[in-house]
Amino acid sequence: MKIGAKIVCLCAGTVVAATAITLACLFYTLQRSAGEQLAEAEKLYLQEKKTYLKELVDSAWQIAEKTARLYPADPMRARALAADLLSHLRYEGDSGYFFCYERTPQGGYVFAFHGANPGNKGKPARLDQPDSRGNVYRQNLVDRADRDFVEY
């Protein structure tokens, strides 16, 4: 092979290698950037969801408070009415619902109401029962009530 052809091959090989390295770096950067953007989008979505749920819980709390003011002389009637109203509330289409635990005199908990499963009313709420991932979310809900979100 002549020297000119060798130089052309060497230059072409260098250009091909440089292009491949540049494309690999670009692909890596874009992929990392997309991953960071996805993580940020997930973080924002979760924050919006928490804000939305907090507003829903605040609204439910206001319903319970206003119901209690309607029947100050009959707290059991007010409690029953609030439970009935709240058990029918839905969000996220029909997949989101409210439920409430009530402490028993013995120190355990029962369902005061359950929006998705009305038959649970009055049944024991086993706080130590884990979900499918092993998370003891019921106990977490009671322990962290009024302070924090519990994901389950």
KELOLO-358526 format. One record per atom (N, C-alpha, C): residue number from 1; residue in one letter; atom name; x, y, z. Coordinates in steps of 0.1 Angstrom, whole numbers, plus 2048, in hexadecimal, padded with zeros to 3 digits. Layout:
BEGIN
+-----+------+------+-----+-----+-----+
! seq ! type ! atom !  c1 !  c2 !  c3 !
+-----+------+------+-----+-----+-----+
! NUM !    A !   CA !   X !   Y !   Z !
...
+-----+------+------+-----+-----+-----+
***
This chain:
BEGIN
+-----+------+------+-----+-----+-----+
! seq ! type ! atom !  c1 !  c2 !  c3 !
+-----+------+------+-----+-----+-----+
!   1 !    M !    N ! 808 ! 7F4 ! 800 !
!   1 !    M !   CA ! 800 ! 800 ! 800 !
!   1 !    M !    C ! 809 ! 80C ! 800 !
!   2 !    K !    N ! 805 ! 816 ! 7F9 !
!   2 !    K !   CA ! 80D ! 822 ! 7F8 !
!   2 !    K !    C ! 80B ! 82B ! 804 !
!   3 !    I !    N ! 815 ! 833 ! 807 !
!   3 !    I !   CA ! 815 ! 83C ! 812 !
!   3 !    I !    C ! 809 ! 845 ! 813 !
!   4 !    G !    N ! 804 ! 84A ! 808 !
!   4 !    G !   CA ! 7F8 ! 853 ! 808 !
!   4 !    G !    C ! 7EC ! 84B ! 80C !
!   5 !    A !    N ! 7EA ! 83F ! 808 !
!   5 !    A !   CA ! 7DF ! 837 ! 80B !
!   5 !    A !    C ! 7DF ! 833 ! 81A !
!   6 !    K !    N ! 7EC ! 831 ! 81F !
!   6 !    K !   CA ! 7ED ! 82E ! 82D !
!   6 !    K !    C ! 7E9 ! 83A ! 836 !
!   7 !    I !    N ! 7ED ! 846 ! 832 !
!   7 !    I !   CA ! 7EA ! 852 ! 839 !
!   7 !    I !    C ! 7DB ! 854 ! 839 !
!   8 !    V !    N ! 7D4 ! 852 ! 82E !
!   8 !    V !   CA ! 7C6 ! 853 ! 82D !
!   8 !    V !    C ! 7BF ! 849 ! 836 !
!   9 !    C !    N ! 7C3 ! 83D ! 836 !
!   9 !    C !   CA ! 7BE ! 832 ! 83F !
!   9 !    C !    C ! 7C0 ! 836 ! 84D !
!  10 !    L !    N ! 7CC ! 83B ! 850 !
!  10 !    L !   CA ! 7CE ! 83F ! 85E !
!  10 !    L !    C ! 7C5 ! 84A ! 862 !
!  11 !    C !    N ! 7C4 ! 854 ! 85A !
!  11 !    C !   CA ! 7BB ! 860 ! 85D !
!  11 !    C !    C ! 7AD ! 85B ! 85E !
!  12 !    A !    N ! 7A8 ! 853 ! 855 !
!  12 !    A !   CA ! 79A ! 84F ! 855 !
!  12 !    A !    C ! 798 ! 846 ! 861 !
!  13 !    G !    N ! 7A1 ! 83E ! 865 !
!  13 !    G !   CA ! 7A0 ! 836 ! 871 !
!  13 !    G !    C ! 79F ! 83F ! 87E !
!  14 !    T !    N ! 7A8 ! 849 ! 87E !
!  14 !    T !   CA ! 7A7 ! 852 ! 889 !
!  14 !    T !    C ! 79A ! 85A ! 88A !
!  15 !    V !    N ! 795 ! 85E ! 87F !
!  15 !    V !   CA ! 788 ! 865 ! 87E !
!  15 !    V !    C ! 77D ! 85C ! 883 !
!  16 !    V !    N ! 77D ! 84F ! 87E !
!  16 !    V !   CA ! 773 ! 846 ! 882 !
!  16 !    V !    C ! 774 ! 843 ! 891 !
!  17 !    A !    N ! 780 ! 841 ! 896 !
!  17 !    A !   CA ! 781 ! 83F ! 8A5 !
!  17 !    A !    C ! 77D ! 84B ! 8AD !
!  18 !    A !    N ! 781 ! 857 ! 8A9 !
!  18 !    A !   CA ! 77D ! 863 ! 8B0 !
!  18 !    A !    C ! 76E ! 865 ! 8B0 !
!  19 !    T !    N ! 768 ! 862 ! 8A4 !
!  19 !    T !   CA ! 759 ! 863 ! 8A3 !
!  19 !    T !    C ! 752 ! 859 ! 8AC !
!  20 !    A !    N ! 757 ! 84D ! 8AC !
!  20 !    A !   CA ! 751 ! 843 ! 8B5 !
!  20 !    A !    C ! 753 ! 847 ! 8C4 !
!  21 !    I !    N ! 75E ! 84C ! 8C8 !
!  21 !    I !   CA ! 760 ! 850 ! 8D6 !
!  21 !    I !    C ! 757 ! 85C ! 8D9 !
!  22 !    T !    N ! 756 ! 865 ! 8D0 !
!  22 !    T !   CA ! 74D ! 871 ! 8D2 !
!  22 !    T !    C ! 73F ! 86D ! 8D3 !
!  23 !    L !    N ! 73A ! 864 ! 8CA !
!  23 !    L !   CA ! 72C ! 85F ! 8CB !
!  23 !    L !    C ! 72A ! 857 ! 8D8 !
!  24 !    A !    N ! 733 ! 84F ! 8DC !
!  24 !    A !   CA ! 732 ! 848 ! 8E9 !
!  24 !    A !    C ! 731 ! 852 ! 8F5 !
!  25 !    C !    N ! 739 ! 85C ! 8F5 !
!  25 !    C !   CA ! 738 ! 866 ! 8FF !
!  25 !    C !    C ! 72B ! 86E ! 8FF !
!  26 !    L !    N ! 727 ! 871 ! 8F3 !
!  26 !    L !   CA ! 71A ! 878 ! 8F1 !
!  26 !    L !    C ! 70F ! 86F ! 8F6 !
!  27 !    F !    N ! 70F ! 863 ! 8F2 !
!  27 !    F !   CA ! 704 ! 85A ! 8F6 !
!  27 !    F !    C ! 704 ! 858 ! 905 !
!  28 !    Y !    N ! 710 ! 857 ! 90C !
!  28 !    Y !   CA ! 711 ! 855 ! 91A !
!  28 !    Y !    C ! 70B ! 862 ! 921 !
!  29 !    T !    N ! 70F ! 86E ! 91C !
!  29 !    T !   CA ! 70A ! 87A ! 922 !
!  29 !    T !    C ! 6FB ! 87C ! 920 !
!  30 !    L !    N ! 6F6 ! 879 ! 915 !
!  30 !    L !   CA ! 6E8 ! 87A ! 913 !
!  30 !    L !    C ! 6E0 ! 870 ! 91B !
!  31 !    Q !    N ! 6E5 ! 864 ! 91D !
!  31 !    Q !   CA ! 6DF ! 85A ! 925 !
!  31 !    Q !    C ! 6DF ! 85E ! 934 !
!  32 !    R !    N ! 6EA ! 863 ! 938 !
!  32 !    R !   CA ! 6EB ! 868 ! 946 !
!  32 !    R !    C ! 6E2 ! 874 ! 948 !
!  33 !    S !    N ! 6E2 ! 87D ! 93F !
!  33 !    S !   CA ! 6D9 ! 888 ! 940 !
!  33 !    S !    C ! 6CA ! 884 ! 940 !
!  34 !    A !    N ! 6C7 ! 87B ! 938 !
!  34 !    A !   CA ! 6B9 ! 876 ! 938 !
!  34 !    A !    C ! 6B6 ! 86F ! 945 !
!  35 !    G !    N ! 6BF ! 868 ! 94A !
!  35 !    G !   CA ! 6BD ! 861 ! 957 !
!  35 !    G !    C ! 6BB ! 86C ! 962 !
!  36 !    E !    N ! 6C3 ! 876 ! 962 !
!  36 !    E !   CA ! 6C2 ! 881 ! 96C !
!  36 !    E !    C ! 6B4 ! 888 ! 96A !
!  37 !    Q !    N ! 6B0 ! 88B ! 95E !
!  37 !    Q !   CA ! 6A4 ! 891 ! 95B !
!  37 !    Q !    C ! 698 ! 889 ! 960 !
!  38 !    L !    N ! 699 ! 87C ! 95E !
!  38 !    L !   CA ! 68F ! 873 ! 962 !
!  38 !    L !    C ! 68E ! 873 ! 971 !
!  39 !    A !    N ! 699 ! 872 ! 978 !
!  39 !    A !   CA ! 699 ! 872 ! 987 !
!  39 !    A !    C ! 693 ! 87F ! 98C !
!  40 !    E !    N ! 696 ! 88A ! 986 !
!  40 !    E !   CA ! 690 ! 897 ! 98A !
!  40 !    E !    C ! 681 ! 898 ! 987 !
!  41 !    A !    N ! 67D ! 892 ! 97C !
!  41 !    A !   CA ! 66F ! 892 ! 979 !
!  41 !    A !    C ! 667 ! 889 ! 983 !
!  42 !    E !    N ! 66D ! 87E ! 986 !
!  42 !    E !   CA ! 667 ! 875 ! 990 !
!  42 !    E !    C ! 666 ! 87C ! 99E !
!  43 !    K !    N ! 670 ! 883 ! 9A1 !
!  43 !    K !   CA ! 671 ! 88B ! 9AE !
!  43 !    K !    C ! 666 ! 896 ! 9AE !
!  44 !    L !    N ! 664 ! 89D ! 9A3 !
!  44 !    L !   CA ! 65A ! 8A7 ! 9A2 !
!  44 !    L !    C ! 64C ! 8A1 ! 9A2 !
!  45 !    Y !    N ! 64A ! 896 ! 99B !
!  45 !    Y !   CA ! 63D ! 88F ! 99B !
!  45 !    Y !    C ! 639 ! 88B ! 9A9 !
!  46 !    L !    N ! 643 ! 885 ! 9B1 !
!  46 !    L !   CA ! 640 ! 880 ! 9BE !
!  46 !    L !    C ! 63D ! 88C ! 9C7 !
!  47 !    Q !    N ! 644 ! 897 ! 9C6 !
!  47 !    Q !   CA ! 641 ! 8A3 ! 9CE !
!  47 !    Q !    C ! 633 ! 8A8 ! 9CB !
!  48 !    E !    N ! 62F ! 8A9 ! 9BE !
!  48 !    E !   CA ! 622 ! 8AD ! 9BA !
!  48 !    E !    C ! 617 ! 8A4 ! 9C0 !
!  49 !    K !    N ! 61A ! 897 ! 9BF !
!  49 !    K !   CA ! 610 ! 88D ! 9C4 !
!  49 !    K !    C ! 60F ! 88F ! 9D3 !
!  50 !    K !    N ! 619 ! 891 ! 9DB !
!  50 !    K !   CA ! 619 ! 893 ! 9E9 !
!  50 !    K !    C ! 610 ! 8A0 ! 9EC !
!  51 !    T !    N ! 613 ! 8AA ! 9E5 !
!  51 !    T !   CA ! 60B ! 8B7 ! 9E7 !
!  51 !    T !    C ! 5FC ! 8B4 ! 9E4 !
!  52 !    Y !    N ! 5F9 ! 8AD ! 9D9 !
!  52 !    Y !   CA ! 5EB ! 8AA ! 9D6 !
!  52 !    Y !    C ! 5E5 ! 8A2 ! 9E1 !
!  53 !    L !    N ! 5EC ! 897 ! 9E6 !
!  53 !    L !   CA ! 5E6 ! 88F ! 9F1 !
!  53 !    L !    C ! 5E5 ! 897 ! 9FE !
!  54 !    K !    N ! 5EE ! 89F ! A01 !
!  54 !    K !   CA ! 5ED ! 8A7 ! A0D !
!  54 !    K !    C ! 5E1 ! 8B0 ! A0C !
!  55 !    E !    N ! 5DE ! 8B6 ! A00 !
!  55 !    E !   CA ! 5D2 ! 8BF ! 9FF !
!  55 !    E !    C ! 5C5 ! 8B6 ! A00 !
!  56 !    L !    N ! 5C6 ! 8AA ! 9FB !
!  56 !    L !   CA ! 5BA ! 8A1 ! 9FD !
!  56 !    L !    C ! 5B8 ! 89E ! A0B !
!  57 !    V !    N ! 5C2 ! 89B ! A12 !
!  57 !    V !   CA ! 5C1 ! 897 ! A21 !
!  57 !    V !    C ! 5BC ! 8A3 ! A28 !
!  58 !    D !    N ! 5C2 ! 8AF ! A25 !
!  58 !    D !   CA ! 5BD ! 8BB ! A2C !
!  58 !    D !    C ! 5AE ! 8BE ! A29 !
!  59 !    S !    N ! 5AA ! 8BB ! A1D !
!  59 !    S !   CA ! 59B ! 8BD ! A1A !
!  59 !    S !    C ! 593 ! 8B3 ! A22 !
!  60 !    A !    N ! 598 ! 8A6 ! A23 !
!  60 !    A !   CA ! 591 ! 89C ! A2B !
!  60 !    A !    C ! 590 ! 8A0 ! A3A !
!  61 !    W !    N ! 59B ! 8A5 ! A3E !
!  61 !    W !   CA ! 59C ! 8AA ! A4C !
!  61 !    W !    C ! 591 ! 8B5 ! A4F !
!  62 !    Q !    N ! 590 ! 8BE ! A46 !
!  62 !    Q !   CA ! 587 ! 8C9 ! A47 !
!  62 !    Q !    C ! 578 ! 8C4 ! A47 !
!  63 !    I !    N ! 576 ! 8B9 ! A3F !
!  63 !    I !   CA ! 568 ! 8B3 ! A3F !
!  63 !    I !    C ! 565 ! 8AD ! A4D !
!  64 !    A !    N ! 56F ! 8A6 ! A52 !
!  64 !    A !   CA ! 56D ! 8A0 ! A60 !
!  64 !    A !    C ! 56B ! 8AB ! A6A !
!  65 !    E !    N ! 573 ! 8B6 ! A6A !
!  65 !    E !   CA ! 572 ! 8C1 ! A74 !
!  65 !    E !    C ! 564 ! 8C7 ! A73 !
!  66 !    K !    N ! 560 ! 8CA ! A66 !
!  66 !    K !   CA ! 553 ! 8D1 ! A64 !
!  66 !    K !    C ! 547 ! 8C8 ! A68 !
!  67 !    T !    N ! 549 ! 8BB ! A66 !
!  67 !    T !   CA ! 53E ! 8B2 ! A6A !
!  67 !    T !    C ! 53D ! 8B2 ! A79 !
!  68 !    A !    N ! 549 ! 8B2 ! A80 !
!  68 !    A !   CA ! 549 ! 8B2 ! A8F !
!  68 !    A !    C ! 542 ! 8BF ! A94 !
!  69 !    R !    N ! 543 ! 8CA ! A8D !
!  69 !    R !   CA ! 53D ! 8D7 ! A91 !
!  69 !    R !    C ! 52E ! 8D6 ! A8F !
!  70 !    L !    N ! 529 ! 8CE ! A86 !
!  70 !    L !   CA ! 51B ! 8CD ! A83 !
!  70 !    L !    C ! 513 ! 8C7 ! A8F !
!  71 !    Y !    N ! 51A ! 8BD ! A95 !
!  71 !    Y !   CA ! 514 ! 8B6 ! AA0 !
!  71 !    Y !    C ! 51C ! 8B6 ! AAD !
!  72 !    P !    N ! 51E ! 8C2 ! AB3 !
!  72 !    P !   CA ! 527 ! 8C2 ! ABE !
!  72 !    P !    C ! 521 ! 8BA ! ACA !
!  73 !    A !    N ! 514 ! 8B9 ! ACB !
!  73 !    A !   CA ! 50E ! 8B1 ! AD6 !
!  73 !    A !    C ! 50E ! 8A2 ! AD4 !
!  74 !    D !    N ! 511 ! 89E ! AC7 !
!  74 !    D !   CA ! 510 ! 890 ! AC4 !
!  74 !    D !    C ! 51C ! 88C ! ABC !
!  75 !    P !    N ! 528 ! 88A ! AC3 !
!  75 !    P !   CA ! 534 ! 887 ! ABC !
!  75 !    P !    C ! 534 ! 87A ! AB4 !
!  76 !    M !    N ! 52C ! 870 ! AB9 !
!  76 !    M !   CA ! 52B ! 863 ! AB2 !
!  76 !    M !    C ! 524 ! 865 ! AA5 !
!  77 !    R !    N ! 51A ! 86D ! AA4 !
!  77 !    R !   CA ! 513 ! 870 ! A98 !
!  77 !    R !    C ! 51C ! 877 ! A8E !
!  78 !    A !    N ! 523 ! 881 ! A93 !
!  78 !    A !   CA ! 52D ! 889 ! A8B !
!  78 !    A !    C ! 537 ! 87F ! A85 !
!  79 !    R !    N ! 53C ! 877 ! A8E !
!  79 !    R !   CA ! 547 ! 86D ! A89 !
!  79 !    R !    C ! 541 ! 864 ! A7E !
!  80 !    A !    N ! 535 ! 85F ! A80 !
!  80 !    A !   CA ! 52F ! 856 ! A76 !
!  80 !    A !    C ! 52D ! 85D ! A69 !
!  81 !    L !    N ! 528 ! 869 ! A6A !
!  81 !    L !   CA ! 526 ! 871 ! A5D !
!  81 !    L !    C ! 533 ! 874 ! A56 !
!  82 !    A !    N ! 53D ! 878 ! A5E !
!  82 !    A !   CA ! 54A ! 87B ! A58 !
!  82 !    A !    C ! 550 ! 86E ! A51 !
!  83 !    A !    N ! 54F ! 863 ! A58 !
!  83 !    A !   CA ! 554 ! 856 ! A53 !
!  83 !    A !    C ! 54C ! 852 ! A46 !
!  84 !    D !    N ! 53F ! 855 ! A46 !
!  84 !    D !   CA ! 537 ! 852 ! A3A !
!  84 !    D !    C ! 53B ! 85B ! A2E !
!  85 !    L !    N ! 53D ! 868 ! A31 !
!  85 !    L !   CA ! 541 ! 871 ! A26 !
!  85 !    L !    C ! 54F ! 86D ! A21 !
!  86 !    L !    N ! 558 ! 86B ! A2A !
!  86 !    L !   CA ! 566 ! 869 ! A25 !
!  86 !    L !    C ! 568 ! 85B ! A1F !
!  87 !    S !    N ! 560 ! 852 ! A23 !
!  87 !    S !   CA ! 561 ! 845 ! A1D !
!  87 !    S !    C ! 55D ! 844 ! A0E !
!  88 !    H !    N ! 555 ! 84F ! A0A !
!  88 !    H !   CA ! 550 ! 84F ! 9FC !
!  88 !    H !    C ! 559 ! 858 ! 9F3 !
!  89 !    L !    N ! 563 ! 85F ! 9F9 !
!  89 !    L !   CA ! 56C ! 867 ! 9F1 !
!  89 !    L !    C ! 575 ! 85F ! 9E9 !
!  90 !    R !    N ! 577 ! 863 ! 9DC !
!  90 !    R !   CA ! 581 ! 85C ! 9D4 !
!  90 !    R !    C ! 58A ! 866 ! 9CD !
!  91 !    Y !    N ! 595 ! 862 ! 9C9 !
!  91 !    Y !   CA ! 59F ! 86A ! 9C1 !
!  91 !    Y !    C ! 5A6 ! 861 ! 9B8 !
!  92 !    E !    N ! 5AE ! 867 ! 9AF !
!  92 !    E !   CA ! 5B5 ! 85F ! 9A5 !
!  92 !    E !    C ! 5AC ! 855 ! 99E !
!  93 !    G !    N ! 5A1 ! 85B ! 999 !
!  93 !    G !   CA ! 597 ! 852 ! 993 !
!  93 !    G !    C ! 58F ! 84C ! 99F !
!  94 !    D !    N ! 58F ! 83F ! 99F !
!  94 !    D !   CA ! 589 ! 838 ! 9AB !
!  94 !    D !    C ! 593 ! 830 ! 9B3 !
!  95 !    S !    N ! 5A0 ! 831 ! 9AF !
!  95 !    S !   CA ! 5AA ! 829 ! 9B6 !
!  95 !    S !    C ! 5AE ! 82F ! 9C3 !
!  96 !    G !    N ! 5AD ! 83C ! 9C5 !
!  96 !    G !   CA ! 5B1 ! 842 ! 9D2 !
!  96 !    G !    C ! 5A5 ! 843 ! 9DB !
!  97 !    Y !    N ! 5A7 ! 840 ! 9E7 !
!  97 !    Y !   CA ! 59C ! 840 ! 9F1 !
!  97 !    Y !    C ! 5A1 ! 844 ! 9FF !
!  98 !    F !    N ! 599 ! 847 ! A08 !
!  98 !    F !   CA ! 59D ! 84A ! A16 !
!  98 !    F !    C ! 599 ! 83E ! A1F !
!  99 !    F !    N ! 5A0 ! 83D ! A2A !
!  99 !    F !   CA ! 59D ! 833 ! A34 !
!  99 !    F !    C ! 5A2 ! 839 ! A41 !
! 100 !    C !    N ! 59D ! 834 ! A4C !
! 100 !    C !   CA ! 5A1 ! 839 ! A59 !
! 100 !    C !    C ! 5A2 ! 82E ! A63 !
! 101 !    Y !    N ! 5AC ! 82F ! A6C !
! 101 !    Y !   CA ! 5AE ! 826 ! A77 !
! 101 !    Y !    C ! 5A9 ! 82D ! A83 !
! 102 !    E !    N ! 5A3 ! 825 ! A8C !
! 102 !    E !   CA ! 59E ! 82A ! A99 !
! 102 !    E !    C ! 5A4 ! 822 ! AA4 !
! 103 !    R !    N ! 5A9 ! 828 ! AAE !
! 103 !    R !   CA ! 5AF ! 821 ! AB9 !
! 103 !    R !    C ! 5A4 ! 81C ! AC2 !
! 104 !    T !    N ! 5A6 ! 80F ! AC6 !
! 104 !    T !   CA ! 59C ! 809 ! ACF !
! 104 !    T !    C ! 5A1 ! 80B ! ADE !
! 105 !    P !    N ! 598 ! 809 ! AE7 !
! 105 !    P !   CA ! 59B ! 80B ! AF5 !
! 105 !    P !    C ! 5A6 ! 801 ! AFA !
! 106 !    Q !    N ! 5A7 ! 7F6 ! AF2 !
! 106 !    Q !   CA ! 5B2 ! 7EC ! AF6 !
! 106 !    Q !    C ! 5BF ! 7F0 ! AF0 !
! 107 !    G !    N ! 5C0 ! 7FB ! AE8 !
! 107 !    G !   CA ! 5CD ! 7FF ! AE3 !
! 107 !    G !    C ! 5CF ! 7FB ! AD4 !
! 108 !    G !    N ! 5C7 ! 7F3 ! ACF !
! 108 !    G !   CA ! 5C8 ! 7EF ! AC1 !
! 108 !    G !    C ! 5C1 ! 7F9 ! AB8 !
! 109 !    Y !    N ! 5C0 ! 7F5 ! AAB !
! 109 !    Y !   CA ! 5BA ! 7FD ! AA1 !
! 109 !    Y !    C ! 5B0 ! 7F5 ! A99 !
! 110 !    V !    N ! 5A5 ! 7FC ! A95 !
! 110 !    V !   CA ! 59B ! 7F6 ! A8C !
! 110 !    V !    C ! 599 ! 800 ! A81 !
! 111 !    F !    N ! 593 ! 7FC ! A76 !
! 111 !    F !   CA ! 590 ! 805 ! A6B !
! 111 !    F !    C ! 583 ! 80D ! A6F !
! 112 !    A !    N ! 585 ! 81A ! A70 !
! 112 !    A !   CA ! 579 ! 822 ! A73 !
! 112 !    A !    C ! 570 ! 822 ! A66 !
! 113 !    F !    N ! 577 ! 822 ! A5B !
! 113 !    F !   CA ! 571 ! 821 ! A4E !
! 113 !    F !    C ! 57C ! 81E ! A44 !
! 114 !    H !    N ! 577 ! 818 ! A38 !
! 114 !    H !   CA ! 581 ! 815 ! A2D !
! 114 !    H !    C ! 57A ! 817 ! A20 !
! 115 !    G !    N ! 57E ! 821 ! A19 !
! 115 !    G !   CA ! 577 ! 825 ! A0D !
! 115 !    G !    C ! 576 ! 81A ! A02 !
! 116 !    A !    N ! 580 ! 812 ! A01 !
! 116 !    A !   CA ! 580 ! 808 ! 9F6 !
! 116 !    A !    C ! 57A ! 7FB ! 9FB !
! 117 !    N !    N ! 579 ! 7F9 ! A08 !
! 117 !    N !   CA ! 575 ! 7EC ! A0E !
! 117 !    N !    C ! 56C ! 7EF ! A1A !
! 118 !    P !    N ! 55F ! 7F4 ! A18 !
! 118 !    P !   CA ! 557 ! 7F7 ! A23 !
! 118 !    P !    C ! 555 ! 7EC ! A2D !
! 119 !    G !    N ! 556 ! 7E0 ! A29 !
! 119 !    G !   CA ! 555 ! 7D5 ! A32 !
! 119 !    G !    C ! 560 ! 7D4 ! A3D !
! 120 !    N !    N ! 56B ! 7DC ! A3B !
! 120 !    N !   CA ! 575 ! 7DC ! A45 !
! 120 !    N !    C ! 572 ! 7E5 ! A51 !
! 121 !    K !    N ! 567 ! 7ED ! A50 !
! 121 !    K !   CA ! 563 ! 7F5 ! A5C !
! 121 !    K !    C ! 562 ! 7ED ! A68 !
! 122 !    G !    N ! 569 ! 7F1 ! A73 !
! 122 !    G !   CA ! 568 ! 7EB ! A80 !
! 122 !    G !    C ! 572 ! 7DF ! A81 !
! 123 !    K !    N ! 578 ! 7DA ! A76 !
! 123 !    K !   CA ! 581 ! 7CF ! A76 !
! 123 !    K !    C ! 58F ! 7D4 ! A7B !
! 124 !    P !    N ! 596 ! 7CA ! A81 !
! 124 !    P !   CA ! 5A3 ! 7CE ! A86 !
! 124 !    P !    C ! 5AC ! 7D2 ! A7A !
! 125 !    A !    N ! 5B4 ! 7DC ! A7D !
! 125 !    A !   CA ! 5BE ! 7E0 ! A73 !
! 125 !    A !    C ! 5CB ! 7DB ! A78 !
! 126 !    R !    N ! 5D0 ! 7D0 ! A73 !
! 126 !    R !   CA ! 5DD ! 7CA ! A78 !
! 126 !    R !    C ! 5E8 ! 7D3 ! A73 !
! 127 !    L !    N ! 5ED ! 7DB ! A7C !
! 127 !    L !   CA ! 5F8 ! 7E5 ! A79 !
! 127 !    L !    C ! 605 ! 7DE ! A76 !
! 128 !    D !    N ! 606 ! 7D2 ! A7B !
! 128 !    D !   CA ! 613 ! 7CA ! A78 !
! 128 !    D !    C ! 613 ! 7C2 ! A6C !
! 129 !    Q !    N ! 608 ! 7C2 ! A64 !
! 129 !    Q !   CA ! 607 ! 7BB ! A58 !
! 129 !    Q !    C ! 60E ! 7C2 ! A4C !
! 130 !    P !    N ! 619 ! 7BC ! A47 !
! 130 !    P !   CA ! 620 ! 7C2 ! A3C !
! 130 !    P !    C ! 619 ! 7C1 ! A2F !
! 131 !    D !    N ! 61D ! 7CA ! A25 !
! 131 !    D !   CA ! 618 ! 7CA ! A18 !
! 131 !    D !    C ! 620 ! 7C0 ! A10 !
! 132 !    S !    N ! 61E ! 7BF ! A03 !
! 132 !    S !   CA ! 625 ! 7B5 ! 9FB !
! 132 !    S !    C ! 634 ! 7B7 ! 9FA !
! 133 !    R !    N ! 638 ! 7C3 ! 9FE !
! 133 !    R !   CA ! 647 ! 7C6 ! 9FE !
! 133 !    R !    C ! 64D ! 7C5 ! A0C !
! 134 !    G !    N ! 645 ! 7C1 ! A15 !
! 134 !    G !   CA ! 64A ! 7C0 ! A23 !
! 134 !    G !    C ! 649 ! 7CD ! A2B !
! 135 !    N !    N ! 643 ! 7D7 ! A26 !
! 135 !    N !   CA ! 642 ! 7E4 ! A2C !
! 135 !    N !    C ! 636 ! 7E4 ! A36 !
! 136 !    V !    N ! 639 ! 7E7 ! A43 !
! 136 !    V !   CA ! 62E ! 7E7 ! A4D !
! 136 !    V !    C ! 628 ! 7F5 ! A4C !
! 137 !    Y !    N ! 621 ! 7F8 ! A42 !
! 137 !    Y !   CA ! 61C ! 806 ! A3F !
! 137 !    Y !    C ! 611 ! 80A ! A49 !
! 138 !    R !    N ! 609 ! 801 ! A4E !
! 138 !    R !   CA ! 5FE ! 805 ! A57 !
! 138 !    R !    C ! 604 ! 80B ! A64 !
! 139 !    Q !    N ! 60E ! 804 ! A69 !
! 139 !    Q !   CA ! 615 ! 809 ! A75 !
! 139 !    Q !    C ! 61C ! 817 ! A72 !
! 140 !    N !    N ! 622 ! 818 ! A66 !
! 140 !    N !   CA ! 628 ! 824 ! A62 !
! 140 !    N !    C ! 61E ! 830 ! A61 !
! 141 !    L !    N ! 612 ! 82C ! A5C !
! 141 !    L !   CA ! 607 ! 837 ! A5B !
! 141 !    L !    C ! 603 ! 83C ! A68 !
! 142 !    V !    N ! 602 ! 833 ! A72 !
! 142 !    V !   CA ! 5FE ! 837 ! A80 !
! 142 !    V !    C ! 60A ! 83F ! A86 !
! 143 !    D !    N ! 616 ! 83A ! A85 !
! 143 !    D !   CA ! 622 ! 840 ! A8B !
! 143 !    D !    C ! 625 ! 84E ! A85 !
! 144 !    R !    N ! 623 ! 850 ! A78 !
! 144 !    R !   CA ! 627 ! 85C ! A72 !
! 144 !    R !    C ! 61B ! 865 ! A6E !
! 145 !    A !    N ! 60F ! 862 ! A73 !
! 145 !    A !   CA ! 603 ! 86A ! A70 !
! 145 !    A !    C ! 606 ! 879 ! A74 !
! 146 !    D !    N ! 601 ! 881 ! A6B !
! 146 !    D !   CA ! 602 ! 890 ! A6D !
! 146 !    D !    C ! 610 ! 895 ! A6B !
! 147 !    R !    N ! 61A ! 88D ! A67 !
! 147 !    R !   CA ! 628 ! 892 ! A66 !
! 147 !    R !    C ! 62E ! 88F ! A59 !
! 148 !    D !    N ! 62B ! 884 ! A53 !
! 148 !    D !   CA ! 633 ! 880 ! A47 !
! 148 !    D !    C ! 62A ! 877 ! A3E !
! 149 !    F !    N ! 630 ! 875 ! A32 !
! 149 !    F !   CA ! 629 ! 86C ! A29 !
! 149 !    F !    C ! 62E ! 85D ! A2B !
! 150 !    V !    N ! 626 ! 854 ! A29 !
! 150 !    V !   CA ! 629 ! 846 ! A29 !
! 150 !    V !    C ! 627 ! 841 ! A1B !
! 151 !    E !    N ! 631 ! 83B ! A15 !
! 151 !    E !   CA ! 630 ! 836 ! A08 !
! 151 !    E !    C ! 62D ! 827 ! A09 !
! 152 !    Y !    N ! 623 ! 822 ! A02 !
! 152 !    Y !   CA ! 620 ! 814 ! A02 !
! 152 !    Y !    C ! 619 ! 810 ! 9F5 !
+-----+------+------+-----+-----+-----+
***
